[in-house]
Amino acid sequence: MTATPASLLEEARQLHGGLTDLRHRLHREPEIGLSLPRTQQKVLEALEGLPYEVALGTETTSVTAVLRGTAASAGRRPTVLLRGDMDALPVQERTGIPFSSTVDGVMHACGHDLHTSMLAGAAGLLAAHRDELAGDVVLMLQPGEEGYDGAAVMIREGILEASGRLPDAAYGLHVTSSLLPNGIFASRGGTLMSASDGLMVTVRGAGGHGSAPHTAKDPVTVAAEIVTQLQVMVTRQFNMFDPVVISVGVLRAGTKRNIIPDTARIEATVRTFSAENREKMAAIAPRLVRGIAEAHGLEADVDYETEYPLTVTNFSETLHAQEQVAALFGPGRYAEMQQPLSGSEDFSRILEAVPGSFVFLAATPPGADPQSAPFNHSPLAVFDDNVLADGAALYAQLALSRLASLAAAGIG
């Protein structure tokens, strides 16, 4: 039977039990970083028996699965990439849910267990409609999104050439545990999420007795001034309509209250929303830090680390995603985001190479206030299983519909 959006959604909802079971098993055994062997094994079990060409990562426990559509025209094979990230966070879970993490200090606090389950569900849906696929689908099951740049690793492993050609479109989904009412999809064309960089500073002075600071070179007071002046710099050197965020997450020095230490450590995250400000910040933040230290007769070692680039969606692909949400779920399930989020994503690396989009899906628990429910990364973050089938359906519908339009346009 030819899939319509309504029939595809019904098929997806029939998978609810299996998707929920997979999600709960993933949630109980979360893994961090680029090595996720138990997670990889569960994914491979979910793909077993389906007509995918499966390749495992060489630098990481990634899974790449390619489905060759049998409705492709001779000589033309457009490609759509679908991504689901698989890693968890170093968070001690405090939700109290029955399937809570059994791994001390590790939790799926960002909902990647839902992403993995949704994409596994979409894998089954697409395999069932292989004869309607007018090209190839690449499933990107990625470790290491949470600070390990797993997307860059998978690009080195060849994810962008997995089907034999660069994908023509790429899509990712991400759940939220609050912000939006349950079941709402949201995105925007253009800049969707900030770039993320790191500012690491070691202020070097000379230790001494706390009662006689004039005989030492106190790095603590200099570090404190640096923290304050970084905030002043943001308000005085950057346009408020192109925002910059600097947050110091680490400020560490000393061992005892009456000892002036030799060094003080500062670590900050830097978020920018334009390439111009990202470049500017990389130049002036280290200059400011070194200047303050020098003004006090101290030195500062500065390491400015570029991390994830801006997440920029393609306007046409985002409109396509919006249209497919409407086709599947009717009006009222999509919200246009008025401004970008200050979080960052390594799917940005895929979107630098391939036109595509990134869509949020609210998994806010039923009855919870979206404005006050614990947000992603909280040890109290809870995600609603009832969105699993909807996410799987959207993944599959995006691939089916986009391959059809690419083939009709003679692309591939």
Buried (B, 14 or more C-beta within 10 A) or exposed (E): EEBEBEEBBEBBBEBBEBBBEBBBBBBBBBBBBBBBEBBBEBBBEBBEEBEBEBBEBEBBBBBBBBBBBEBBEEEEBBBBBBBBBBBBBEBEBEBEEEBBBEBEEBBBBBBBBBBBBBBBBBBBBBBBBBEBBBBBBBBBBBBBBBBBBBBBBBBEBEBBEBBEBEBBBBBBBBBBBBBBEBBBBBBBBEBBBBBBBBBBBBBBBBBBEBEEEEEBBBBBBBBBBBBEBBEEBBEEBBEEEEBBBBEBEEBEBBEEEEEBBBBBBBBBBBBBBBEEBBEBBBEBBBEBBBEBBEEBEBBBBBEBEEBBBBBBBBEEBBBBBBEBBBBBBEEEBBBEBEEBBBBBBBBBBBBEBBBBBBBBBBBBBEEBEBEEBBBBBBBBBBBBBBBBBBBBBBBBBBBBBBBBBBBEEEBB
